[in-house]
Amino acid sequence: MKEADLMITKPGGLTVSEAFCVGVPMLMINPIPKQEINNARYIESCGAGIWARSAADVVHHVRELHTAHNRLFELRCETRKLASPQAAKMIADTVLLSLNNH
């Protein structure tokens, strides 16, 4: 995934987390109701990805990004801003602190 310029994917939680950590922008397709749709909306609103609502949208956006390297760069920069690579350690530290206080 690190080597990819763009990931065409469903916006599931684990996939989104990994994409954030490696800084790969997403072209999101076919999100399932509730969580994945919320993920797609959030990612698109942050400028870290594009929600393709149809197969024609996928083709359009891939062609556009293939020639608009600055747009792809912007998406990558915004994706990196959303990363929280230390999240698991922070959660573990919080749990351990809580256990030690009881």
QUIFEN-V884550 format. One record per residue. RES is the residue in one letter. SS is DSSP state (a for helix, b for strand, c for the rest). NEAR is the number of other ideal C-beta (glycine too) atoms within 12 Angstrom. D_FIRST is the distance of its C-alpha to the first C-alpha in whole Angstrom. Layout:
res;ss;near;d_first
RES;SS;NEAR;D_FIRST
RES;SS;NEAR;D_FIRST
This chain:
res;ss;near;d_first
M;c;22;0
K;c;12;4
E;c;9;5
A;c;19;5
D;c;24;9
L;c;33;9
M;b;34;8
I;b;28;11
T;b;31;12
K;c;26;15
P;c;37;15
G;c;25;15
G;a;21;16
L;a;16;13
T;a;27;10
V;a;35;12
S;a;23;12
E;a;24;8
A;a;36;8
F;a;32;11
C;a;21;10
V;a;23;7
G;c;29;9
V;c;33;7
P;c;39;10
M;b;46;11
L;b;40;14
M;b;36;15
I;c;29;17
N;c;21;20
P;c;29;20
I;c;16;22
P;c;10;25
K;c;13;26
Q;a;18;23
E;a;25;20
I;a;21;22
N;a;20;23
N;a;32;19
A;a;33;19
R;a;20;22
Y;a;24;21
I;a;37;18
E;a;29;20
S;a;15;23
C;c;25;21
G;c;22;19
A;c;35;16
G;b;41;15
I;b;36;17
W;b;31;19
A;c;29;20
R;c;19;23
S;c;12;24
A;a;14;22
A;a;12;24
D;a;20;22
V;a;23;19
V;a;16;21
H;a;18;22
H;a;30;19
V;a;23;17
R;a;16;20
E;a;20;21
L;a;28;18
H;a;15;18
T;a;12;21
A;c;18;21
H;a;14;19
N;a;12;20
R;a;24;19
L;a;30;16
F;a;18;16
E;a;20;18
L;a;34;15
R;a;30;13
C;a;19;16
E;a;27;17
T;a;35;14
R;a;22;14
K;a;17;17
L;c;31;17
A;c;22;15
S;c;16;17
P;c;15;15
Q;c;12;19
A;a;15;20
A;a;13;20
K;a;12;22
M;a;13;24
I;a;13;25
A;a;13;26
D;a;14;28
T;a;15;30
V;a;14;30
L;a;13;32
L;a;12;34
S;a;11;35
L;a;10;36
N;a;9;38
N;c;8;40
H;c;7;41
